[in-house]
Amino acid sequence: MEELVNRLSAAADIDRSKAETAVKTILVFLDKEAPADAVKELVDAMPGAEPVLAEGRKEHEGDAGYVGFGAMAAYHALTAAGLSGGEVQIVTKELLAFSRDAVGDETTGRIVGSVPGLEAFV
C-alpha cells in the first residue's frame, strides 16, 4: 500500500493524505462494484490494503452508495474527497497500472470490464 500511495502522490503531485484517501475511496468503490474475487486478489497483493478497505467499508456502512453510475460514481466520490478532475484521471490510471503489475492483465481486465466507463482510464 505504501508503494501505491507513494506512486500516486508523485504521479498526481498530491500529498500523501490525498493519495491515501484516493486509494481508500477506490478500493471501497471496487469492493461494491467489481467482482469480489478480483478485488480480493488485488487487495491481497497490496500489503496493508485490507485494514484500509475495512475502514472504508465501516465509514460507508449504511449509505445508499455512490452517486452516479459506473466510473462517474467513483469520479464524484474522488472529487468530493478533494481531488481535481485531472488528479482523478492520473490517480485512476496509476492505480490500474499498479493493478496490472500486481495481479496481471486478466484480473485487472475483469475489474475494469465490470465498471462502465472505467476502460477510459486504461
C-alpha positions as CSV (number, residue, x, y, z in Angstrom):
1,M,0.0,0.0,0.0
2,E,2.9,2.4,0.8
3,E,4.3,1.8,-2.7
4,L,1.0,2.7,-4.3
5,V,0.4,5.8,-2.1
6,N,3.9,7.0,-3.0
7,R,3.4,6.3,-6.6
8,L,0.0,8.2,-6.7
9,S,1.4,11.1,-4.7
10,A,4.3,11.5,-7.1
11,A,2.4,11.0,-10.3
12,A,-0.5,13.3,-9.4
13,D,1.6,15.7,-7.4
14,I,-0.7,15.4,-4.4
15,D,0.1,15.0,-0.7
16,R,0.1,11.6,0.9
17,S,-3.1,12.2,2.7
18,K,-5.0,12.8,-0.6
19,A,-3.3,9.8,-2.1
20,E,-4.3,7.6,0.9
21,T,-7.9,8.9,0.7
22,A,-7.9,8.2,-3.1
23,V,-6.8,4.6,-2.5
24,K,-9.4,4.0,0.2
25,T,-12.2,5.6,-1.9
26,I,-11.3,3.5,-5.0
27,L,-10.9,0.3,-3.0
28,V,-14.4,0.7,-1.4
29,F,-15.9,1.6,-4.8
30,L,-14.3,-1.5,-6.4
31,D,-15.4,-3.6,-3.4
32,K,-19.0,-2.6,-4.2
33,E,-18.9,-2.7,-8.0
34,A,-16.3,-5.2,-9.2
35,P,-16.1,-9.0,-9.0
36,A,-15.4,-9.9,-5.3
37,D,-12.7,-12.4,-6.2
38,A,-10.8,-10.0,-8.4
39,V,-10.9,-7.2,-5.8
40,K,-9.7,-9.7,-3.1
41,E,-6.8,-10.7,-5.3
42,L,-5.9,-7.0,-5.8
43,V,-6.2,-6.2,-2.1
44,D,-4.2,-9.3,-1.1
45,A,-1.4,-8.1,-3.5
46,M,-1.3,-4.8,-1.7
47,P,0.3,-5.1,1.8
48,G,-1.7,-3.0,4.2
49,A,-4.7,-2.6,2.0
50,E,-7.1,-4.9,3.9
51,P,-7.3,-2.7,7.0
52,V,-7.8,0.4,4.8
53,L,-10.6,-1.3,2.9
54,A,-12.2,-2.5,6.2
55,E,-12.0,1.1,7.5
56,G,-13.6,2.4,4.3
57,R,-16.4,-0.2,4.5
58,K,-17.2,0.9,8.0
59,E,-17.2,4.5,7.0
60,H,-19.7,3.8,4.2
61,E,-21.8,1.3,6.2
62,G,-25.5,2.0,5.6
63,D,-25.1,4.7,3.0
64,A,-27.0,4.5,-0.3
65,G,-23.9,4.0,-2.2
66,Y,-22.0,6.3,-4.7
67,V,-23.8,9.0,-6.6
68,G,-23.9,8.3,-10.3
69,F,-23.2,5.3,-12.5
70,G,-20.1,3.3,-13.1
71,A,-16.8,5.2,-13.2
72,M,-18.6,8.5,-12.9
73,A,-19.7,7.4,-9.4
74,A,-16.1,6.9,-8.4
75,Y,-15.2,10.2,-10.0
76,H,-17.8,12.0,-7.9
77,A,-16.5,10.3,-4.8
78,L,-12.9,11.3,-5.5
79,T,-13.7,14.9,-6.3
80,A,-15.8,15.0,-3.1
81,A,-12.7,13.8,-1.3
82,G,-10.8,16.9,-2.6
83,L,-9.2,15.7,-5.8
84,S,-9.4,17.7,-9.0
85,G,-10.6,16.2,-12.3
86,G,-7.0,15.9,-13.5
87,E,-5.8,14.3,-10.3
88,V,-8.7,11.8,-10.5
89,Q,-7.5,10.8,-14.0
90,I,-3.9,10.4,-13.0
91,V,-4.7,8.5,-9.8
92,T,-7.1,6.1,-11.6
93,K,-4.6,5.4,-14.4
94,E,-1.8,4.8,-11.9
95,L,-3.9,2.6,-9.7
96,L,-4.9,0.5,-12.7
97,A,-1.2,0.3,-13.8
98,F,-0.3,-0.8,-10.3
99,S,-3.1,-3.4,-10.5
100,R,-1.7,-4.8,-13.8
101,D,1.8,-5.0,-12.3
102,A,0.4,-6.7,-9.1
103,V,-2.2,-9.1,-10.3
104,G,-1.9,-9.1,-14.1
105,D,-3.9,-8.1,-17.1
106,E,-6.6,-10.7,-16.7
107,T,-7.7,-9.8,-13.2
108,T,-7.3,-6.1,-13.9
109,G,-9.3,-6.5,-17.1
110,R,-12.1,-8.2,-15.1
111,I,-12.2,-5.3,-12.7
112,V,-12.2,-2.7,-15.5
113,G,-14.7,-4.6,-17.5
114,S,-17.2,-4.7,-14.7
115,V,-17.4,-0.9,-14.2
116,P,-18.9,1.0,-17.0
117,G,-16.7,3.8,-18.2
118,L,-13.6,2.6,-16.3
119,E,-11.9,1.4,-19.6
120,A,-11.4,5.1,-20.5
121,F,-8.7,5.2,-17.8
122,V,-6.7,2.2,-19.0
